[in-house]
């Protein structure tokens, strides 16, 4: 069954961001260690990437590892970093086949040396790709991102590189990790939680939010299609009235 057959390809969200939540609880329900959930969550990532490419989504951003996740048990963090390395190695062929360009946002330098190296290597090998841009948010926190942007802009004002009067949304955007990405159109969160969890707070100002009551390892093309259909059934006014849009 093709869950995407009745989707309006002319009204796709250009940028989809996903909070991939529920790996640990998915594993616990099965009497397994949380690590088992993360390992199975990789399959949902591959499926989601391939389906977004298939229907023509331009940008997909995945909340892969937050700044707060460093507080988790060492075994879980170590496993997540190993999974990152192995997944990047395995998925490079998929990225090449699908013309996917890999991107990353966050404090990348805080990643373990091996994970940092593998990430940068795959980014370099896909740099020339012209298809969908897949962004991994790694060691990412939106408040940290905004704080860093404020510091950079303040330094430039202090050194007379820019004036206070010239600071606008464009200036702020250029100092964010996501300076090379458009704003988010559709934000999806799995697991039934209704929180943003410090993810792309500036970039989702006008995003449509979609919460689905399924853990990430069970997020299939059916749920992706439902999220996009929900997006397409909403009226995006950006402060205007319905009459103005019509």
C-alpha positions as a Markdown table, in Angstrom:
| # | Residue | x | y | z |
|---|---|---|---|---|
| 1 | Unk | 0.0 | 0.0 | 0.0 |
| 2 | Unk | 1.3 | 3.4 | -1.0 |
| 3 | Unk | 0.5 | 5.8 | 1.9 |
| 4 | Unk | 1.7 | 8.8 | -0.1 |
| 5 | Unk | -0.4 | 8.3 | -3.2 |
| 6 | Unk | -3.0 | 11.0 | -2.2 |
| 7 | Unk | -0.5 | 13.5 | -0.9 |
| 8 | Unk | -0.4 | 16.8 | -2.7 |
| 9 | Unk | 3.2 | 17.0 | -4.1 |
| 10 | Unk | 2.7 | 20.7 | -4.8 |
| 11 | Unk | 2.1 | 21.4 | -1.1 |
| 12 | Unk | 4.8 | 19.5 | 0.7 |
| 13 | Unk | 6.6 | 21.0 | 3.8 |
| 14 | Unk | 10.0 | 22.0 | 2.4 |
| 15 | Unk | 11.6 | 21.5 | 5.8 |
| 16 | Unk | 10.5 | 18.7 | 8.2 |
| 17 | Unk | 12.1 | 18.4 | 11.6 |
| 18 | Unk | 11.6 | 15.4 | 13.9 |
| 19 | Unk | 12.1 | 14.8 | 17.6 |
| 20 | Unk | 12.8 | 11.1 | 17.6 |
| 21 | Unk | 11.5 | 10.2 | 21.0 |
| 22 | Unk | 10.6 | 6.9 | 22.7 |
| 23 | Unk | 13.5 | 4.5 | 21.9 |
| 24 | Unk | 14.1 | 3.7 | 25.6 |
| 25 | Unk | 10.5 | 3.2 | 26.5 |
| 26 | Unk | 10.0 | 1.0 | 23.4 |
| 27 | Unk | 12.8 | -1.2 | 24.6 |
| 28 | Unk | 11.5 | -1.4 | 28.2 |
| 29 | Unk | 8.1 | -2.5 | 27.0 |
| 30 | Unk | 9.8 | -5.5 | 25.5 |
| 31 | Unk | 11.9 | -6.2 | 28.6 |
| 32 | Unk | 15.1 | -5.0 | 26.9 |
| 33 | Unk | 17.8 | -2.5 | 27.8 |
| 34 | Unk | 17.3 | 1.1 | 26.5 |
| 35 | Unk | 20.2 | 0.5 | 24.1 |
| 36 | Unk | 18.0 | -2.1 | 22.2 |
| 37 | Unk | 15.6 | 0.7 | 21.4 |
| 38 | Unk | 18.3 | 3.0 | 20.0 |
| 39 | Unk | 19.5 | 0.2 | 17.8 |
| 40 | Unk | 16.0 | -0.4 | 16.4 |
| 41 | Unk | 15.5 | 3.4 | 16.0 |
| 42 | Unk | 18.1 | 3.4 | 13.3 |
| 43 | Unk | 15.7 | 1.5 | 11.0 |
| 44 | Unk | 13.1 | 4.2 | 11.4 |
| 45 | Unk | 15.7 | 6.8 | 10.5 |
| 46 | Unk | 16.6 | 5.0 | 7.3 |
| 47 | Unk | 12.9 | 4.5 | 6.3 |
| 48 | Unk | 12.1 | 8.2 | 7.1 |
| 49 | Unk | 15.0 | 9.5 | 5.0 |
| 50 | Unk | 14.2 | 7.3 | 2.1 |
| 51 | Unk | 10.5 | 8.2 | 2.1 |
| 52 | Unk | 11.2 | 11.9 | 2.4 |
| 53 | Unk | 13.5 | 11.6 | -0.6 |
| 54 | Unk | 10.9 | 9.6 | -2.5 |
| 55 | Unk | 8.1 | 12.2 | -2.1 |
| 56 | Unk | 10.4 | 15.2 | -2.7 |
| 57 | Unk | 11.0 | 16.8 | 0.7 |
| 58 | Unk | 13.9 | 19.3 | 0.4 |
| 59 | Unk | 15.2 | 19.4 | 4.1 |
| 60 | Unk | 14.9 | 16.9 | 6.9 |
| 61 | Unk | 16.4 | 17.6 | 10.3 |
| 62 | Unk | 16.6 | 14.9 | 13.0 |
| 63 | Unk | 17.1 | 15.6 | 16.8 |
| 64 | Unk | 19.7 | 13.0 | 17.2 |
| 65 | Unk | 21.5 | 13.9 | 20.5 |
| 66 | Unk | 20.8 | 16.9 | 22.7 |
| 67 | Unk | 23.1 | 18.8 | 25.0 |
| 68 | Unk | 21.1 | 17.4 | 27.8 |
| 69 | Unk | 21.6 | 13.8 | 26.7 |
| 70 | Unk | 25.2 | 13.9 | 27.9 |
| 71 | Unk | 23.7 | 13.5 | 31.4 |
| 72 | Unk | 22.4 | 10.0 | 30.6 |
| 73 | Unk | 24.2 | 6.9 | 31.9 |
| 74 | Unk | 27.7 | 6.4 | 30.4 |
| 75 | Unk | 26.8 | 3.1 | 28.8 |
| 76 | Unk | 23.9 | 4.6 | 27.0 |
| 77 | Unk | 25.9 | 7.6 | 25.8 |
| 78 | Unk | 28.8 | 5.4 | 24.7 |
| 79 | Unk | 26.5 | 3.2 | 22.8 |
| 80 | Unk | 24.8 | 6.1 | 21.1 |
| 81 | Unk | 28.1 | 7.4 | 19.9 |
| 82 | Unk | 29.1 | 3.9 | 18.6 |
| 83 | Unk | 25.8 | 3.7 | 16.8 |
| 84 | Unk | 26.4 | 7.1 | 15.2 |
| 85 | Unk | 29.7 | 5.9 | 13.8 |
| 86 | Unk | 28.4 | 2.6 | 12.6 |
| 87 | Unk | 25.2 | 4.1 | 11.1 |
| 88 | Unk | 27.2 | 6.8 | 9.2 |
| 89 | Unk | 29.4 | 4.1 | 7.7 |
| 90 | Unk | 26.4 | 2.0 | 6.7 |
| 91 | Unk | 24.3 | 4.8 | 5.4 |
| 92 | Unk | 26.9 | 6.5 | 3.2 |
| 93 | Unk | 25.9 | 4.2 | 0.3 |
| 94 | Unk | 22.3 | 5.1 | 0.8 |
| 95 | Unk | 23.1 | 8.8 | 0.8 |
| 96 | Unk | 25.1 | 8.4 | -2.4 |
| 97 | Unk | 22.3 | 6.4 | -4.1 |
| 98 | Unk | 19.7 | 9.0 | -3.1 |
| 99 | Unk | 21.8 | 12.1 | -3.7 |
| 100 | Unk | 21.4 | 13.1 | 0.0 |
| 101 | Unk | 23.6 | 15.8 | 1.4 |
| 102 | Unk | 24.5 | 15.3 | 5.0 |
| 103 | Unk | 24.7 | 18.3 | 7.3 |
| 104 | Unk | 25.1 | 18.6 | 11.1 |
| 105 | Unk | 24.3 | 21.3 | 13.7 |
| 106 | Unk | 25.3 | 21.6 | 17.3 |
| 107 | Unk | 28.5 | 21.5 | 19.3 |
| 108 | Unk | 30.1 | 19.0 | 17.0 |
| 109 | Unk | 33.5 | 19.4 | 18.5 |
| 110 | Unk | 32.2 | 17.9 | 21.8 |
| 111 | Unk | 31.6 | 14.6 | 20.1 |
| 112 | Unk | 34.1 | 11.8 | 20.7 |
| 113 | Unk | 37.0 | 11.9 | 18.3 |
| 114 | Unk | 35.9 | 8.9 | 16.2 |
| 115 | Unk | 32.3 | 10.1 | 15.9 |
| 116 | Unk | 33.5 | 13.6 | 15.0 |
| 117 | Unk | 35.8 | 12.2 | 12.3 |
| 118 | Unk | 33.2 | 9.9 | 10.8 |
| 119 | Unk | 30.6 | 12.6 | 10.7 |
| 120 | Unk | 32.9 | 15.1 | 9.0 |
| 121 | Unk | 34.0 | 12.5 | 6.5 |
| 122 | Unk | 30.5 | 11.7 | 5.4 |
| 123 | Unk | 29.6 | 15.4 | 5.2 |
| 124 | Unk | 32.6 | 15.9 | 3.0 |
| 125 | Unk | 31.8 | 12.9 | 0.7 |
| 126 | Unk | 28.2 | 14.2 | 0.2 |
| 127 | Unk | 29.0 | 17.9 | 0.0 |
| 128 | Unk | 28.3 | 18.0 | -3.8 |
| 129 | Unk | 25.0 | 16.2 | -3.6 |
| 130 | Unk | 22.0 | 18.2 | -4.8 |
| 131 | Unk | 19.1 | 16.2 | -3.4 |
| 132 | Unk | 17.6 | 16.4 | 0.0 |
| 133 | Unk | 19.6 | 17.9 | 2.8 |
| 134 | Unk | 19.6 | 15.7 | 5.9 |
| 135 | Unk | 20.7 | 17.5 | 9.0 |
| 136 | Unk | 21.6 | 15.7 | 12.2 |
| 137 | Unk | 21.3 | 17.8 | 15.4 |
| 138 | Unk | 24.1 | 16.5 | 17.6 |
| 139 | Unk | 25.1 | 17.8 | 21.0 |
| 140 | Unk | 22.5 | 20.4 | 20.1 |
| 141 | Unk | 20.5 | 22.7 | 22.3 |
| 142 | Unk | 18.6 | 25.7 | 21.0 |
| 143 | Unk | 19.2 | 27.9 | 24.0 |
| 144 | Unk | 22.9 | 27.3 | 23.6 |
| 145 | Unk | 22.7 | 28.1 | 19.9 |
| 146 | Unk | 20.9 | 31.4 | 20.6 |
| 147 | Unk | 23.3 | 32.2 | 23.4 |
| 148 | Unk | 26.3 | 31.7 | 21.1 |
| 149 | Unk | 24.6 | 33.8 | 18.4 |
| 150 | Unk | 24.1 | 36.7 | 20.9 |
| 151 | Unk | 27.8 | 36.5 | 21.9 |
| 152 | Unk | 28.9 | 36.6 | 18.3 |
| 153 | Unk | 26.7 | 39.5 | 17.4 |
| 154 | Unk | 27.7 | 41.4 | 20.6 |
| 155 | Unk | 31.4 | 41.0 | 19.7 |
| 156 | Unk | 30.8 | 42.4 | 16.2 |
| 157 | Unk | 28.9 | 45.4 | 17.7 |
| 158 | Unk | 31.7 | 46.0 | 20.2 |
| 159 | Unk | 34.3 | 45.9 | 17.3 |
| 160 | Unk | 32.2 | 48.2 | 15.1 |
| 161 | Unk | 31.7 | 45.4 | 12.5 |
| 162 | Unk | 27.9 | 45.9 | 12.7 |
| 163 | Unk | 25.7 | 48.5 | 14.4 |
| 164 | Unk | 23.0 | 47.8 | 16.9 |
| 165 | Unk | 20.5 | 49.4 | 14.5 |
| 166 | Unk | 21.3 | 46.9 | 11.8 |
| 167 | Unk | 20.4 | 43.9 | 13.9 |
| 168 | Unk | 17.4 | 42.2 | 12.4 |
| 169 | Unk | 16.1 | 38.6 | 11.9 |
| 170 | Unk | 18.5 | 38.1 | 9.0 |
| 171 | Unk | 21.5 | 39.0 | 11.1 |
| 172 | Unk | 20.4 | 36.7 | 13.8 |
| 173 | Unk | 19.7 | 33.9 | 11.3 |
| 174 | Unk | 23.2 | 34.1 | 9.9 |
| 175 | Unk | 24.7 | 33.5 | 13.3 |
| 176 | Unk | 22.7 | 30.4 | 14.1 |
| 177 | Unk | 23.9 | 26.8 | 13.5 |
| 178 | Unk | 21.1 | 26.6 | 10.9 |
| 179 | Unk | 22.2 | 29.6 | 8.8 |
| 180 | Unk | 22.2 | 27.4 | 5.7 |
| 181 | Unk | 18.7 | 26.0 | 6.3 |
| 182 | Unk | 15.2 | 27.5 | 5.8 |
| 183 | Unk | 12.8 | 27.7 | 8.7 |
| 184 | Unk | 10.9 | 24.6 | 9.7 |
| 185 | Unk | 7.5 | 24.0 | 8.1 |
| 186 | Unk | 6.5 | 20.8 | 10.0 |
| 187 | Unk | 7.8 | 19.6 | 13.4 |
| 188 | Unk | 6.9 | 16.0 | 14.3 |
| 189 | Unk | 7.4 | 14.5 | 17.8 |
| 190 | Unk | 6.9 | 10.8 | 18.4 |
| 191 | Unk | 6.1 | 9.0 | 21.7 |
| 192 | Unk | 3.0 | 11.0 | 22.6 |
| 193 | Unk | 5.0 | 13.7 | 24.5 |
| 194 | Unk | 3.9 | 17.3 | 23.8 |
| 195 | Unk | 7.1 | 19.2 | 24.4 |
| 196 | Unk | 9.7 | 20.9 | 22.2 |
| 197 | Unk | 12.6 | 20.0 | 24.4 |
| 198 | Unk | 14.9 | 22.8 | 23.5 |
| 199 | Unk | 14.8 | 22.0 | 19.7 |
| 200 | Unk | 15.0 | 24.7 | 17.0 |
| 201 | Unk | 13.1 | 27.2 | 19.2 |
| 202 | Unk | 13.9 | 30.1 | 16.8 |
| 203 | Unk | 13.4 | 28.1 | 13.6 |
| 204 | Unk | 9.9 | 26.7 | 14.5 |
| 205 | Unk | 8.3 | 30.1 | 15.1 |
| 206 | Unk | 5.7 | 29.4 | 12.4 |
| 207 | Unk | 6.0 | 25.6 | 12.1 |
| 208 | Unk | 3.0 | 23.3 | 12.2 |
| 209 | Unk | 3.3 | 21.0 | 15.2 |
| 210 | Unk | 2.3 | 17.3 | 14.9 |
| 211 | Unk | 2.5 | 14.9 | 17.9 |
| 212 | Unk | 2.0 | 11.2 | 17.3 |
| 213 | Unk | 1.4 | 8.6 | 20.0 |
| 214 | Unk | 3.9 | 6.0 | 18.7 |
| 215 | Unk | 7.5 | 5.4 | 19.8 |
| 216 | Unk | 10.2 | 6.2 | 17.3 |
| 217 | Unk | 11.2 | 2.6 | 16.4 |
| 218 | Unk | 7.5 | 2.1 | 15.3 |
| 219 | Unk | 7.4 | 5.3 | 13.2 |
| 220 | Unk | 6.7 | 4.0 | 9.7 |
| 221 | Unk | 5.8 | 5.6 | 6.4 |
| 222 | Unk | 2.1 | 5.4 | 7.4 |
| 223 | Unk | 2.7 | 7.9 | 10.3 |
| 224 | Unk | 4.9 | 10.1 | 8.1 |
| 225 | Unk | 2.2 | 10.3 | 5.5 |
| 226 | Unk | -0.4 | 11.1 | 8.2 |
| 227 | Unk | 1.7 | 14.0 | 9.5 |
| 228 | Unk | 2.1 | 15.5 | 6.0 |
| 229 | Unk | -1.6 | 15.1 | 5.3 |
| 230 | Unk | -2.4 | 16.9 | 8.6 |
| 231 | Unk | 0.0 | 19.7 | 7.5 |
| 232 | Unk | -1.7 | 20.0 | 4.1 |
| 233 | Unk | -5.1 | 20.3 | 5.8 |
| 234 | Unk | -4.0 | 23.3 | 7.9 |
| 235 | Unk | -4.3 | 26.9 | 6.9 |
| 236 | Unk | -0.9 | 28.7 | 7.3 |
| 237 | Unk | -1.7 | 32.4 | 7.8 |
| 238 | Unk | 1.6 | 33.8 | 9.2 |
| 239 | Unk | -0.4 | 36.5 | 11.0 |
| 240 | Unk | -2.8 | 37.3 | 8.1 |
| 241 | Unk | -6.5 | 36.5 | 8.0 |
| 242 | Unk | -8.1 | 33.8 | 5.9 |
| 243 | Unk | -9.7 | 36.4 | 3.7 |
| 244 | Unk | -6.3 | 37.9 | 2.9 |
| 245 | Unk | -5.0 | 34.5 | 1.9 |
| 246 | Unk | -7.9 | 33.9 | -0.4 |
